[in-house]
Amino acid sequence: MLTKPVQLNIGFNKFGERRSAERLSVDPVIFLCSLALLVIGLVMMTSASITAADNTFGDPFYYSQRQLFFIAIGLSCGYLIWRLPLKTWDTLRPMLLVLGILLLVIVLIPGVGQVVNGSARWIRMGSFNVQVSEIVKILMIVFLAGYLSKHRESLMQSSRAVILPMVILSVVATLLLFEPDLGATVVIFATGLSMLLLAGVRVKVFLFLLAVAAAGFFLLAYTSPYRLVRLTAFINPWDDPFNSGFQLSQSLIAFGRGEWFGVGLGESVQKLFYLPEAHTDFLFAVIAEELGVMGALTIIVLYTGIAWRALFIGRAAQKCDQHFAAFIAYGVGCWLVFQAYVNIGVNMGVLPTKGLTLPLMSYGGSSIVMSLIAIALLMRADYELRFQYSEVAKERRATC
């Protein structure tokens, strides 16, 4: 018995909605880019960690097995988050903000926060360490999205409306610096300022806030001996390639060895105890060495695809007066891509060394789980825009 085939005409209109007979329940660009980053990240993380894991634990796939476990948890949590209406997040945002600040205080309590390499950034839960700053990134995005959606008109007209979010950002930044965690502080501040700009804050006010933030971070770097060493090592790592410039010089060697198409999967030399943190902070250097410039550019394109869709979804949601969804999309997109680009910049030697992972790729339970939750929030914003508010979108097509 012959049946008429179903033809799908999948594309995008200017509102970010799919033109198809049967619309997909998830954004294909975000889904495919995220999936590709997860798969490539798992393969490359395994390649980068296999020697270190065998030497330390006697199991070459120790980190890979744990990473698979973290990915499974992240996907499960992400699915639950995707099923949860954004209205619930908006309702709970004051409590979520309090929770985030409490976690930042708790991690500083001696005996509670786990100290690793001189920093108290983790809380021990069973056999796993939870990095508090990764949780706080999501909670701050949710809080700012709710605040900006309710005060967007005031932000365009007066500078007073920026006082509360800046005070809260400053409190969070201060607590993070006590850990210390300058990398997370920079990411959260940059994400917050980006959301303020996209909310329509006046340019003069934004430039003033940007200048104050930049001056503050410069002062922190200048007055802290170990941060100043990192800054000077970044300027010329070859002045002291076996001490302060060791990480960056080894990373640059990895890039040089990779050339256009890499030395081949699993053939990296720098991961053999030359490049510190090869499976976490400097995973991108291993990618560049084994897959070359073309592999590195592929990763950058995948992150750019997520950023493009996030901004597109945010703009479409704003046009349909779904402002909370819009700022969730803006915040998630700015956070993930800014952190990814900072990590890439550090690996390439164009930015000072920061303790930041490559989202969706680097080894680390907190990073993987929270990155997948962020992607789920972004997909939920897109889902509600296209399905829950489809009638609103149809009514506004003539005027948007």
N, C-alpha and C positions, 0 to 999 in steps of 0.2 A: 504494500500500500504506500503510495507516494504522498508525501506531505510537503507543503510549501516551506522552503527554508526561511529561517528568520535572518534578516539582514540587519547588521549593526553598523551604524554610521557614527563611530566614536570620534568626537572632536571637542573643541572648546569654543564657546562664544565669549563675548567680551565680559560677561558676568562670572566667568569661571565655571559655568554649568556645562555638562556634557550634552552634546546633541546625539542622542541615541534612542533607538526604539526601546531598549532595556538598559536603563542607566545602572552603572556599577555602584555598589554601596560604599566603595572606597575610591579615593583619588588614585588613578593608575600611575601617575608620575611619582607621587610621594611613595606609594607602595613599592613600586619597582626600584626606585632609587634607594630606599631604605633597605629593601631585601638584598640588593646588590652590595651595599656597604656592609651589611651583616655577614654575608657569605664570604666576600673578599676579605673582610676583617678577620673572620674565623680562620681562614686558610693562611693568611699572612701572619696572624698572631701565633698560630701553630708552628709555622716555619721559623719565626723569630725566637720562640721560647723553647723549642724542642731540646736544644743542647743544655740550656740553663736548667730546665726542669729535670733532665736526666742526671745532671751533676748534683743538684740540690736534693731531689726527692727520690732518685732512682727510677723515675717513671717519665719517659720523654713526653707523654701526653697528659701530664698532671694539670697544666694550665688549660689545655684544650678541653678537658673533661669538665673542669670547673666553669669555663666560659660557656660551654653548652648548657650547663645547669642554669647559669645566670640568664642566658638567652631564653630558656624555657620559662623561667620565672617572669622575665620582662614581657614576653609575649602573652602570658596568662594575665598579668596585671594590665597590660595594654588593652587586651580584649575587654576586660571588665570596665576600664576607664572609657573605652570607646562606646560601651553600652550605657554609660552614665550621662544623663542630660547635663549640658553646660550650666543650666540654671542652678543645679545642685552645688556646683563649684562656686558660683556667684553668691549663693546664700551662705556658704560656709567660709568664705574668704577671710572674715575677721578672725575666726578661730584658727584657720590655717596659718595666718600671719603670727598669731601668738604661739602656735605650735613650733613654727620655724625658729622664732627667737628663743624659745625655751630649749630647743635642741642645741642651739649655738651656745647657750649658757651651760647646759649639762655637759657638753663635750669638754668644757674647760675645767670641770671639777676633777681634781686629782684622784686617780683610782677608777674613775668612770671613763674618761676619755683615754683612748689608746694612743700612746706616744710612739710614733714611727719617724725615724730620721729627725728627731727634735721637734716634730709638729704633732699637736693633739687634734687630729681631724676626724678620728673614727670612734665609734661606739661599738663595743663588742657584743654581738648577738649570736650565742652558740659558737659555732666554728667559723663564723664570718664576721668581718668588720664592715660596718656601715659608715660611709663617708657622709657626714651631715651636710656639707656644703652642696652636694648634688641634690639632696632633697630640698634644700632652701631655694635653689634656683627655680624649681617648679613652683614652689609656694609663693615666691616673690612675683613671678609672672602672673599667677592667678590673682593675687592681691592688686597688683598694678592694673591689670585688665579691668577688674571691677571698678576701681577708683576712677580710671580714665574714662570708662564708659559712662559714668555718672556725672563727671565734671568736665566733659569735653568742651562745653561752651565757655565755662569759666577759664579754662586753660588758654583759649584763644583770645580772651579779652583782658585777663589780669595775670600778673606774675604771682599773686598770692596763692593761687591754686597749686603751684608746684612745691610749696613749702612742705606740706605733709609727706608726699612721696620722697622728697629729698631727705627729710629728717629720718624717715624709716630706712632708706637706703644707707644713710650715714651710720645709723645704729647697727645695722646688719654688717656693714663694712668694718666697723670698729671691732665687733665680736669676731669676725673672720680674721682680722689682723692679729688678734690675741692668740690665735692658734699656733703659728701664723699661716695664712693662706692668701697670699697676694694674688695668685692667679685667679682663684674663684672670686675675689673681690673685684678685680678688673672686669671679669665676665659679667657679673651681676650689675655692676655700675654701667657698663656699656649697654647691656640689654635694657636697663631702666631708662637711660637717656635716649636710646633709639625709640622706645615706646612713647616717650614724651614728645619726641620730634614728630612721629607719625600721628600722634593725637592732635597735632596742630598747635603746639606751644609756639609762642612768638620766637622768631629767629634770634632776636637780640637776647632774649632770656636763655634760649638754648645755648648760644655761643658763650654766654657768661658762665652757665653751669659747666659747660665743657672745659672752659679755661680753668675754673676752680678745681675741677676734678683732675685735670692734667697736672696742675701745679701741686696738688696734694700727693699724687702718685710719684711725681718727681722728687718731692721732699722726702717721702718715705724711702725711696731708693737711695737718695743721697745721704740720709742720716743713718742708714742701716749698713754696717760693714759688709755683711755677706751679700746683700742685694747690690751694693756698689761693686763688689767683686764680680758678680754675674754681669753687671752692665758693662764693665770694662772688658771682661772676657768676650762679650758679644761683639764689641767694637773690633777687637783683633784677637781671635782665639789662638793664633799662632805665636803670640808673645809668650804664652805658657801652655803649650799643647799637652803637657803631661800632668797638669794640675787644674787650674781654674778654667782653662780652655779645652779640657779633655773631651767633654761630651760633644761640644759643638764641632771640634776638629774631626772627631771620629764620624760624626754625622755628615760632614762635608765630604769626607773621604768616601762614604757610602754613596753619596750622590754622584761623585766623580766616577766611581767604578761602574755605576749603572748605565751611563751613557743613554742612548736612545731607547733601546729595547731590553736592557737589563742583562744580568749575568745568568738568569734562569731561576726558576722557582726552587727554593731550598739551597741555592748555591752562594748565599751571602757569606762573606768572610767577617764583616763587621759585627755580626750578631754573635760571633764566637768569643764572647767576653771582652771584646773591644768596645762595643757601644753599650753604655749603661742603659738600663730600662728599655731594652730593645723591643719588648712586647707591650710596653705601656706608652710612656711619653714619646719615645723615639721610634714608634712603629712605622711612621711615614718614611723615615730614612731607609728602613729595610725594604719597604715597598719600592722606593726609588732605586735601590741597588739591585733588587731581583727582577723588577718589572720595567725599570728604566723610566725615561721621561714620559713615554706614552702611558705607562701604568699610573704614574703620578698624576698626569693630566686627567686621566679617567676618573680618579678619585675626586679631584677638584670639580669636574663637571657634574658628578653625582651630587655633591653637596650644593652646588649652584642650582641644580634642578629642584632640590628641596626648598631652597631659599626663594626661588622664583615662584613656585606654587604657593608657598606660605604668604608671600606678599600679594599674590593674585587673589587668594582666598580672602585675605584681610580686606583688600579693596572692594571685592564683591560684597562682603558682609556689611561693610560700611555703607555702601550704596543702598542696601536693603534695611538699614537702620538696626542691624544686629551687631551692635558695637562691642559687646563683651566677646562675642565670637571673633570679631575682627582683631581685637587686641590680644586675644589668646593666640591667634595665628601669627600676628606680628611678633609677639614675644618669643614664641617657640622658634620661629624661623630665625630671628636675630640671634637668639642664644646659641642654637646648634651650629649655625654657620659661622658666627663670630668665633666661637671656641675652636671650631675646626680650622679656620683660617689662621688663628693665633698659633695653634699647634703646628700647622704646616709651616708658618713663618719661622717659628723657633727651630724646627728641623732644618730649614733652609738657611738659617743664619741671618735672617732679616729682622728678627725680633729677639730680645733678651730671653734667656731660658726661664720658662714657667712650668710649674707642675700641673699641666693640663693634659688630659687624655684626648684622644681623637674619638669623638662621639660615634657610637655604633660599631667601632672597630677595635679600639685598644682593650687590653685585658683589664677587667675590674668589674665587680658585681654592681656596685652603686652606680657607676657610669652607664653600664649597659642597661640596667633596669630603668633608671630615670630617663635615659634617652628614648627608650621604647615607649615609656609612658608619655613623654612629650610628643612623640610622633602620633600616639593614639589621641591625644588632645587635639592636635592639628587635624587629624582625620575626622574627629567628632565635629569640629567647627565646620568643616566642609560638608559633612553628612547633614547636619541640621540646616545649613544654608540651602542645600539642594532638595531636601525632602520635607523637613518639618516646616520650612518657610517658603515652600515652592509657590504657594498662592500669593504670598506677599511679593515674591520676586516677579511673578507674572504681572501683577498690578503695577509694578514700578518700572517695567521695561521701557515704557514710553518716556519716562522722565529721567531715569538713571543715566 
